């Protein structure tokens, strides 16, 4: 997407009630030219919208993180996906330490950091705890929790989706371990929580990602806003 197209998308998200907007790229890391394009886009969004700006750009070095910060980026997102002990079963493109280093570089550049993972990859409950304590040790500002939505023709196409109550219990567990952090519910929430969807807020989440995800569609943002209103809550900046 070109900067102007991203701006139009950001303005649409802002009109939908979003408070944050994230630029997401595929691949392990940005090339020099890609970084320049992202920096240009961040400056444009900072000028034309009132959104807090986030980015999920793969591995980033400290110098690159400084450039993003100077352009106006507020927060850098980089998921661990799962616990260190289970990571080699899921990812073979890089080491867990590289993910830790990316968050450290973002923090050293003065950026807020967001990280989390996906439940339902085959990890044990103890490994979910392990991920929670890894996030606590890294002192992340925001935690993004996703729930596997098995996609046909992918390695985990036959995985069984977690029961709604197990998802709620996991969210509550993260809230107890990370009492002062933002916990944001992202991909797979509609499929995983089903009729218990509103309870994820009572379980400890204080944010949801509206709109569509990377490879799957989310639900109508108006349904999310109505759900928040029905719970007697309001959307705030953060």
Secondary structure, DSSP 4 states (H G I P E B T S, - for coil): --HHHHHHHHHHHHHTT-SEEEEE--SSB--HHHHHHHHHHHHHHHHH---EEEEE-SB--HHHHHHHHHHT--EEE---BS-HHHHHHH--SS-HHHHHHHHHHHHHTT-EEEEEEEE-SS--HHHHHHHHHHHHHHT-SEEEEEE----TTSTTTTPPPPPHHHHHHHHHHHHHHTTTSEEEE-TTHHHHHGGGTTHHHHTT--EE--S--SSS----HHHHHHHHHHTT------
